[in-house]
Amino acid sequence: MKWSQGLATVLLVAATVYLGFVPQQFDFSQILAGGSLAFLAYEFLSFYRQPTITSILIVGILVRVLLVFAFPNLSDDIYRFLWDGQLIGLGMNPFGYLPSDLIMHGAEGVSSELFEQMNSPEYYTIYPPVAQLIFYASTIFSTDFYTMSLVIKIIFLVAEIFTFLGIVKILEALGKDKSLSILYFLNPLILVEGMVNLHFEIIMIVFFIWALYFIFVKKYLAWGALLFTLSIASKLLPLLFLPYFFFRLKGKQRIQFFLLGTLFVLLAFSPIIFGLDFQNFGSSIDLYFQKFEFNGGIYYVLRYFGKLYSGYNLIHYIGPTLGLMACFLIAIKAYLQKEYSLQSFLEFAFFSFLVYLFSTTTVHPWYLSIPILLSVFVKWRFAILWSFLVLLTYINYSYDPYWENLWIVALEYLFVFGFLVFEIFRNNNFWRLNVTQKKS
């Protein structure tokens, strides 16, 4: 290992661990400093050096093991996770009760301390069954918040190792250099938002990557459908990719995939369906499109002109409309795909998720986990730049009271779209990895 590579590796580990242990959500200057150093080292290793697959795995596991011991300090979502897990332990369906109602009526066994820390006490939970199972597992052995977070982090650590192995398998199947795995496995955003803040894209991704392996490489459609369902049951986002299988699978394969998928979905969601108030649960999902706003790109532009026209925020119309337009574009893209193959699907998935991100009203940093993963397999690199720029949105939490700095949002998207256009016109010859595709 060259001294520069070794120095960059130490800097990456140190800066990422610093982010995990030191700053709080409101410490923007510390987050920006640590994040900048971590991304500087990451980009040097990814684009100017060619680490071995063994060194990528060792460093990735090392930093994740260290981060296991950091309590989620940049997000308060952990308290909702633990609240849902404790409700399950009390024999309550977390989808059937508002936290505020339980506290108001003095429900026995619920934690007022967790309630006070939650950021969404007036909303029904929207986390799918695999996530709920992990929430419950974290509460079995202890009621201490730190210990419960350790349980979830150990599960995340195991998931990330399997994700790495799945990425390597996919790269081998595509005939690409396995060191491309560095784009995901050492990405600071993945490390921080996954292993520190415990966002469940990490669990979704491990099932997703192995679903692709069984569907496209091993040709085991039943196993692939099961794993794809588990990915959906971890976080609903893979639903965006179903149009590809609907249009590209033919005859018995399409029937088999969707029949098995429907059966697995019913089985996966059955433990939480009973006692669920579908109207209230649907209203919580609907709020995502009609109330929540954070770091929206195209939506913020439309919101501005909507206010000029009407005098008030038209999110109730703009949010759902953008959602429907995104679904339409994704369906058209799936219909127009010329072939059914692993590479074809990966390119479709990258396109589809970016359409979703560009059109949604809310883009939290961890939402970029899937584009980062897919960047391993496609030629585009602007999502990697975005994974750094999105850290700028932490500035919003540094204001008291909370305030979203739209100048920062504008700067972020200016660079994101600017680099996307640059890649399109330069045919992605800039900022490419220092790796070559293997000859078949």
C-alpha positions as CSV (number, residue, x, y, z in Angstrom):
1,M,0.0,0.0,0.0
2,K,1.4,3.4,-1.0
3,W,1.8,5.9,1.8
4,S,-0.8,8.3,0.2
5,Q,-3.3,5.5,0.1
6,G,-2.6,4.6,3.7
7,L,-2.9,8.2,4.8
8,A,-6.2,8.6,3.0
9,T,-7.5,5.4,4.6
10,V,-6.6,6.6,8.1
11,L,-8.2,10.0,7.3
12,L,-11.4,8.4,6.1
13,V,-11.7,6.1,9.1
14,A,-10.9,8.9,11.6
15,A,-13.2,11.5,10.0
16,T,-16.1,9.1,9.8
17,V,-15.7,7.9,13.4
18,Y,-15.5,11.5,14.4
19,L,-18.9,12.1,12.7
20,G,-20.3,9.1,14.5
21,F,-19.2,10.1,18.0
22,V,-18.7,13.9,18.3
23,P,-21.2,16.3,16.6
24,Q,-24.9,16.5,17.4
25,Q,-27.5,17.2,14.7
26,F,-27.2,21.0,15.3
27,D,-23.4,21.1,15.1
28,F,-23.2,22.0,11.4
29,S,-19.7,23.3,11.3
30,Q,-18.4,20.1,12.9
31,I,-20.5,17.9,10.5
32,L,-19.3,19.9,7.5
33,A,-15.6,19.7,8.6
34,G,-15.8,15.9,9.3
35,G,-17.8,15.2,6.2
36,S,-15.5,17.2,4.0
37,L,-12.4,15.3,5.3
38,A,-14.1,12.0,5.0
39,F,-15.3,12.6,1.4
40,L,-11.9,14.0,0.4
41,A,-10.2,10.8,1.5
42,Y,-13.0,8.7,0.0
43,E,-12.8,10.4,-3.4
44,F,-9.0,10.1,-3.4
45,L,-9.2,6.3,-2.8
46,S,-12.0,5.8,-5.3
47,F,-10.9,7.9,-8.2
48,Y,-7.1,8.1,-7.9
49,R,-6.1,4.8,-6.4
50,Q,-7.1,1.2,-6.9
51,P,-7.5,-0.5,-3.5
52,T,-7.6,-4.2,-3.5
53,I,-10.9,-5.9,-2.8
54,T,-9.5,-7.2,0.5
55,S,-8.4,-3.8,1.7
56,I,-11.9,-2.4,0.8
57,L,-13.5,-5.1,2.9
58,I,-11.2,-4.8,5.9
59,V,-11.5,-1.0,6.1
60,G,-15.2,-1.1,5.5
61,I,-15.8,-3.6,8.3
62,L,-13.3,-1.8,10.6
63,V,-15.1,1.5,10.4
64,R,-18.5,-0.1,10.8
65,V,-17.4,-2.0,13.9
66,L,-16.2,1.2,15.4
67,L,-19.5,3.0,14.6
68,V,-21.5,0.2,16.2
69,F,-20.7,1.8,19.6
70,A,-21.8,5.3,18.6
71,F,-25.4,6.3,19.6
72,P,-27.4,7.8,16.7
73,N,-26.4,11.5,17.3
74,L,-27.4,13.0,14.0
75,S,-31.0,11.8,13.8
76,D,-33.9,11.3,16.3
77,D,-35.6,8.6,14.3
78,I,-34.2,6.0,16.6
79,Y,-36.8,6.9,19.3
80,R,-39.7,6.1,17.0
81,F,-37.9,2.8,16.2
82,L,-37.7,1.9,19.9
83,W,-41.2,3.1,20.5
84,D,-42.6,0.8,17.9
85,G,-40.5,-2.1,19.2
86,Q,-41.7,-1.6,22.7
87,L,-45.4,-1.5,21.6
88,I,-44.9,-4.9,19.9
89,G,-43.5,-6.2,23.1
90,L,-46.6,-5.0,24.9
91,G,-48.8,-6.9,22.4
92,M,-49.9,-3.7,20.6
93,N,-50.0,-3.2,16.9
94,P,-47.8,-0.1,16.3
95,F,-49.8,0.6,13.2
96,G,-53.0,0.9,15.2
97,Y,-52.1,3.6,17.7
98,L,-51.1,7.2,17.7
99,P,-48.3,7.7,20.3
100,S,-50.0,10.9,21.5
101,D,-53.3,9.0,22.1
102,L,-51.5,6.3,24.2
103,I,-49.8,8.9,26.3
104,M,-53.0,11.0,26.7
105,H,-54.9,7.9,27.9
106,G,-52.2,6.7,30.2
107,A,-51.6,3.4,28.4
108,E,-49.8,1.0,30.7
109,G,-46.2,0.1,29.9
110,V,-45.5,2.8,27.2
111,S,-42.4,5.0,27.7
112,S,-43.0,8.7,28.3
113,E,-39.3,9.2,27.9
114,L,-39.4,7.8,24.4
115,F,-42.5,9.8,23.6
116,E,-40.8,13.1,24.6
117,Q,-37.8,12.4,22.2
118,M,-40.0,11.4,19.2
119,N,-40.2,13.7,16.2
120,S,-43.6,12.3,15.0
121,P,-45.9,11.6,17.9
122,E,-49.0,12.8,16.0
123,Y,-48.5,10.4,13.1
124,Y,-49.0,6.7,12.7
125,T,-45.9,4.6,12.0
126,I,-45.1,3.9,8.4
127,Y,-42.2,1.4,8.9
128,P,-42.9,-2.0,7.2
129,P,-42.8,-5.4,8.9
130,V,-39.1,-6.3,8.5
131,A,-38.2,-3.0,10.1
132,Q,-40.7,-3.6,12.9
133,L,-39.3,-7.0,13.5
134,I,-35.8,-5.5,14.0
135,F,-37.3,-2.8,16.3
136,Y,-38.9,-5.5,18.4
137,A,-35.7,-7.5,18.5
138,S,-33.8,-4.5,19.9
139,T,-36.2,-4.3,22.9
140,I,-36.1,-8.0,24.0
141,F,-33.1,-7.9,26.3
142,S,-33.0,-4.4,27.6
143,T,-34.9,-1.1,28.0
144,D,-31.8,1.0,27.9
145,F,-31.7,3.1,24.7
146,Y,-28.0,2.7,24.1
147,T,-28.2,-1.1,24.4
148,M,-31.2,-1.3,22.1
149,S,-29.4,0.8,19.5
150,L,-26.4,-1.7,19.8
151,V,-28.7,-4.6,18.8
152,I,-29.9,-2.8,15.7
153,K,-26.4,-1.8,14.8
154,I,-25.1,-5.4,15.0
155,I,-27.9,-6.4,12.7
156,F,-26.9,-3.6,10.3
157,L,-23.3,-4.6,10.5
158,V,-24.1,-8.2,9.4
159,A,-26.4,-6.8,6.6
160,E,-23.6,-4.6,5.3
161,I,-21.2,-7.5,5.0
162,F,-23.7,-9.5,3.0
163,T,-24.4,-6.4,0.9
164,F,-20.7,-6.2,0.1
165,L,-20.6,-9.8,-0.9
166,G,-23.7,-9.3,-3.1
167,I,-22.1,-6.3,-4.8
168,V,-19.0,-8.3,-5.6
169,K,-21.2,-11.1,-7.0
170,I,-23.0,-8.7,-9.2
171,L,-19.8,-7.1,-10.4
172,E,-18.4,-10.5,-11.3
173,A,-21.5,-11.4,-13.3
174,L,-21.2,-8.1,-15.2
175,G,-17.5,-8.6,-15.9
176,K,-16.6,-5.5,-14.0
177,D,-13.7,-4.8,-11.6
178,K,-14.6,-5.7,-8.1
179,S,-12.9,-2.7,-6.7
180,L,-15.9,-0.7,-7.9
181,S,-17.5,-1.8,-4.7
182,I,-15.6,1.0,-2.9
183,L,-18.2,3.4,-4.2
184,Y,-20.7,2.0,-1.9
185,F,-18.8,0.2,0.9
186,L,-16.6,3.2,1.9
187,N,-19.0,6.0,1.0
188,P,-19.1,8.3,4.1
189,L,-22.9,9.0,3.7
190,I,-23.6,5.3,3.7
191,L,-21.4,4.8,6.8
192,V,-22.9,7.7,8.7
193,E,-26.6,7.5,7.7
194,G,-26.5,3.7,7.9
195,M,-24.3,2.6,10.8
196,V,-24.6,5.8,12.9
197,N,-28.2,7.0,12.3
198,L,-29.7,3.6,11.5
199,H,-31.8,4.4,8.5
200,F,-33.3,1.2,7.1
201,E,-32.2,1.7,3.5
202,I,-29.3,-0.5,4.7
203,I,-31.7,-3.5,5.4
204,M,-33.6,-2.8,2.2
205,I,-30.5,-2.8,0.1
206,V,-29.1,-6.2,1.3
207,F,-32.3,-7.9,0.3
208,F,-32.4,-5.9,-2.9
209,I,-28.9,-6.8,-4.1
210,W,-29.3,-10.5,-3.4
211,A,-32.8,-10.4,-5.1
212,L,-31.0,-9.2,-8.3
213,Y,-28.4,-11.9,-8.0
214,F,-31.0,-14.7,-7.8
215,I,-33.3,-13.2,-10.5
216,F,-30.7,-12.3,-13.1
217,V,-27.6,-14.4,-12.3
218,K,-28.8,-17.6,-10.8
219,K,-32.2,-17.5,-12.6
220,Y,-34.0,-18.6,-9.5
221,L,-37.1,-16.4,-9.9
222,A,-38.9,-17.8,-6.8
223,W,-35.9,-16.9,-4.5
224,G,-35.6,-13.6,-6.2
225,A,-39.3,-12.8,-5.7
226,L,-39.0,-13.7,-2.0
227,L,-35.9,-11.5,-1.5
228,F,-37.4,-8.6,-3.5
229,T,-40.5,-8.8,-1.2
230,L,-38.3,-8.7,1.9
231,S,-36.7,-5.6,0.5
232,I,-40.1,-4.0,0.1
233,A,-41.0,-5.2,3.6
234,S,-38.0,-3.3,4.9
235,K,-38.7,0.0,3.1
236,L,-41.4,0.4,0.4
237,L,-39.1,2.1,-2.1
238,P,-38.3,-1.0,-4.3
239,L,-42.0,-0.8,-5.4
240,L,-40.7,1.8,-7.9
241,F,-38.9,-0.9,-9.8
242,L,-41.8,-3.3,-10.3
243,P,-42.8,-1.9,-13.8
244,Y,-39.6,-3.2,-15.2
245,F,-40.6,-6.8,-14.4
246,F,-44.1,-6.2,-15.5
247,F,-43.1,-5.1,-19.0
248,R,-39.9,-7.1,-19.5
249,L,-40.9,-10.5,-18.1
250,K,-42.9,-12.6,-20.5
251,G,-45.6,-15.3,-20.2
252,K,-45.2,-17.7,-17.3
253,Q,-42.2,-15.9,-15.8
254,R,-44.3,-12.7,-15.3
255,I,-47.2,-14.7,-13.8
256,Q,-44.8,-16.6,-11.5
257,F,-43.0,-13.5,-10.3
258,F,-46.0,-11.5,-9.5
259,L,-48.1,-14.3,-8.0
260,L,-45.2,-15.3,-5.8
261,G,-44.5,-11.7,-5.0
262,T,-48.1,-11.1,-4.0
263,L,-48.2,-14.2,-1.8
264,F,-44.9,-13.2,-0.1
265,V,-46.2,-9.7,0.5
266,L,-49.4,-11.0,2.1
267,L,-47.4,-13.3,4.3
268,A,-44.8,-10.6,5.2
269,F,-47.5,-8.0,6.1
270,S,-50.0,-10.3,7.7
271,P,-48.7,-9.9,11.3
272,I,-49.4,-6.2,11.2
273,I,-52.6,-6.0,9.1
274,F,-54.9,-7.1,11.9
275,G,-56.0,-4.2,14.0
276,L,-54.7,-1.7,11.4
277,D,-56.9,1.3,10.7
278,F,-56.3,1.6,7.0
279,Q,-57.8,5.1,6.7
280,N,-55.5,6.5,9.4
281,F,-52.5,4.6,8.0
282,G,-53.2,5.9,4.5
283,S,-53.5,9.4,5.8
284,S,-50.0,9.1,7.3
285,I,-48.6,8.0,3.9
286,D,-50.6,10.8,2.2
287,L,-49.0,13.4,4.5
288,Y,-45.6,12.5,2.9
289,F,-46.8,14.1,-0.4
290,Q,-49.0,16.8,1.1
291,K,-47.2,18.2,4.1
292,F,-43.6,17.1,4.5
293,E,-41.0,19.4,2.8
294,F,-37.3,19.0,3.0
295,N,-34.6,19.6,0.4
296,G,-37.0,19.3,-2.5
297,G,-35.6,20.2,-5.9
298,I,-38.1,20.7,-8.7
299,Y,-40.9,20.8,-6.2
300,Y,-39.4,24.0,-4.5
301,V,-39.3,25.7,-7.9
302,L,-43.0,24.9,-8.6
303,R,-43.9,25.8,-5.0
304,Y,-42.4,29.3,-5.6
305,F,-44.4,29.9,-8.7
306,G,-47.4,28.4,-7.1
307,K,-47.2,30.9,-4.3
308,L,-46.8,33.8,-6.8
309,Y,-50.0,32.6,-8.6
310,S,-52.2,31.7,-5.6
311,G,-50.7,33.4,-2.6
312,Y,-50.3,30.2,-0.6
313,N,-48.5,26.9,-0.6
314,L,-50.0,24.5,-3.2
315,I,-48.3,21.4,-1.9
316,H,-51.6,19.6,-1.7
317,Y,-51.7,19.7,-5.5
318,I,-48.1,19.9,-6.5
319,G,-46.9,16.9,-4.3
320,P,-49.4,14.3,-5.6
321,T,-49.1,15.6,-9.2
322,L,-45.3,15.2,-9.1
323,G,-45.7,11.8,-7.6
324,L,-48.1,10.7,-10.4
325,M,-45.8,12.2,-13.1
326,A,-42.8,10.3,-11.6
327,C,-44.8,7.0,-11.8
328,F,-45.8,7.8,-15.4
329,L,-42.1,8.4,-16.4
330,I,-40.9,5.3,-14.7
331,A,-43.6,3.2,-16.4
332,I,-42.7,4.6,-19.8
333,K,-39.0,3.9,-19.2
334,A,-39.8,0.3,-18.2
335,Y,-42.0,-0.1,-21.3
336,L,-39.3,1.3,-23.6
337,Q,-36.4,-0.8,-22.3
338,K,-35.1,-2.8,-25.2
339,E,-33.9,-5.9,-23.3
340,Y,-34.2,-7.9,-20.2
341,S,-30.9,-8.2,-18.5
342,L,-29.1,-7.4,-15.3
343,Q,-27.4,-4.3,-16.7
344,S,-30.6,-3.1,-18.3
345,F,-32.4,-3.4,-15.0
346,L,-29.6,-1.5,-13.1
347,E,-29.8,1.4,-15.5
348,F,-33.6,1.4,-15.3
349,A,-33.4,1.4,-11.5
350,F,-30.9,4.3,-11.5
351,F,-33.0,6.3,-13.8
352,S,-36.2,5.6,-11.9
353,F,-34.9,6.4,-8.5
354,L,-33.5,9.7,-9.7
355,V,-36.8,10.6,-11.2
356,Y,-38.3,9.9,-7.8
357,L,-35.7,12.0,-6.0
358,F,-35.9,14.9,-8.4
359,S,-39.8,15.1,-8.1
360,T,-40.4,14.3,-4.5
361,T,-41.1,17.0,-1.8
362,T,-38.6,15.5,0.6
363,V,-35.0,14.4,0.0
364,H,-33.2,13.5,3.3
365,P,-29.5,12.6,3.0
366,W,-30.1,8.8,3.5
367,Y,-32.5,8.8,0.5
368,L,-29.4,8.8,-1.7
369,S,-28.4,5.3,-0.5
370,I,-29.9,3.5,-3.5
371,P,-28.3,5.9,-6.1
372,I,-25.0,5.4,-4.4
373,L,-25.4,1.6,-4.6
374,L,-26.4,1.7,-8.3
375,S,-23.5,4.0,-9.1
376,V,-21.3,1.0,-8.6
377,F,-22.8,-0.6,-11.7
378,V,-23.6,2.3,-14.0
379,K,-21.4,4.9,-15.7
380,W,-22.9,8.0,-14.0
381,R,-21.0,9.6,-11.0
382,F,-23.1,12.7,-10.2
383,A,-24.9,10.8,-7.4
384,I,-21.5,10.4,-5.7
385,L,-21.0,14.2,-5.7
386,W,-24.6,14.6,-4.5
387,S,-23.9,12.3,-1.5
388,F,-21.4,14.9,-0.3
389,L,-23.5,18.0,-1.2
390,V,-26.5,16.7,0.7
391,L,-24.6,17.0,3.9
392,L,-25.1,20.8,3.5
393,T,-28.7,20.4,4.5
394,Y,-27.7,19.7,8.1
395,I,-27.3,23.5,8.4
396,N,-31.1,23.7,8.8
397,Y,-30.8,22.0,12.2
398,S,-28.3,24.6,13.4
399,Y,-30.9,27.3,13.4
400,D,-33.1,27.9,16.5
401,P,-35.9,27.7,15.7
402,Y,-35.5,25.2,12.8
403,W,-35.4,26.9,9.4
404,E,-34.7,25.6,6.0
405,N,-32.0,27.6,4.2
406,L,-33.2,27.7,0.6
407,W,-29.9,29.2,-0.6
408,I,-28.1,26.0,0.5
409,V,-30.8,23.9,-1.3
410,A,-30.2,26.0,-4.5
411,L,-26.5,25.6,-4.2
412,E,-26.8,21.9,-3.8
413,Y,-29.0,21.4,-6.8
414,L,-27.0,23.8,-8.9
415,F,-24.0,21.6,-8.6
416,V,-25.9,18.3,-8.9
417,F,-27.7,19.3,-12.1
418,G,-24.6,21.1,-13.4
419,F,-22.5,18.0,-13.0
420,L,-25.2,15.8,-14.5
421,V,-25.2,18.0,-17.6
422,F,-21.4,17.9,-17.6
423,E,-21.4,14.1,-17.6
424,I,-24.0,14.0,-20.4
425,F,-22.0,16.2,-22.7
426,R,-18.6,14.7,-21.8
427,N,-19.9,11.2,-22.1
428,N,-18.8,10.6,-18.5
429,N,-15.1,10.8,-19.3
430,F,-14.5,12.9,-16.2
431,W,-14.3,11.6,-12.7
432,R,-14.2,8.0,-13.7
433,L,-12.8,5.3,-11.5
434,N,-9.3,4.2,-12.1
435,V,-10.5,0.7,-13.0
436,T,-11.0,-1.2,-16.2
437,Q,-13.7,-3.6,-17.2
438,K,-12.6,-7.2,-17.5
439,K,-12.6,-8.7,-20.9
440,S,-14.9,-11.6,-21.3
